[in-house]
Amino acid sequence: QAIQAINGYTNMTAEEFTNMIFQKIDVNNDGELTLEEFINGVEKDEDLMELISKSFDLSNVLKVIQNG
């Protein structure tokens, strides 16, 4: 709910918000997210990248991704 408020998605429930994000990045529609799906989904969706960047300090995660 806090992430929704920060990013202006207060017109939907937390569950609806989570489902919206999940549907964007669960590319094989198996109901589960792999780390690869998450990374690829965020990299390909500018809005999602901005949403996550505003909400979290991902500098340590990005370092791990960049270093393989």
N, C-alpha and C positions, 0 to 999 in steps of 0.2 A: 504494500500500500504506500509505503514511503517513496519507493521508486516511481510509482505512478504519480504521486503528488509532485515530485521533483520535475517530472517530464510532462506534466499536463494531461495525463490519462486518467483523470478522476471521474470520468463519465462511465466507466465500466468497473465491474467488480474485479477483485484481485485474481479470481479464477479466470475470468474472461481475458484479462490482461496477460496472464501466464499462458493461456491457451493460444492467444494471438502470437506471442513471441515463439512459442514452441512450434506452431505450424509453419512459421517462416523458416525454421532451421532444421526441422526433421524431414530432410529431403527424401528419404526412402519410406516415409510414413509408417514406420514400424512401431511407433509409440515410445521409442527410446532415443536418447541422444548420445551419440559417441562424442568423444573429445574432438575428433576430426570434423564431424557434422557441425558442432558448435563453432569451432574456429572458422571453418569455411563459410558458414551461415553469417557470422558476424562480419567477416571480411567482405562478403558480397553485398551486404545490405547497409547502405550508408546511414539510413535512419536508425537501424539497430545499433550500429557502431557508435553513433552519436548518443543514443539512449544509454548504452552501457558506459561509455566514456564519461558522461555527465554523472552517472550514479556511482561509479567505482573508480578507485585509483588502480588501474591495471598495469602499472609500470613493471611490477615484478613478474606478472604473468606474461607480458609481452617480451621480457628478457628471456624467459624460458622458451617461448615459442621461437624467437629469433635464433636462439642457440641450439635449437633442435631438441 
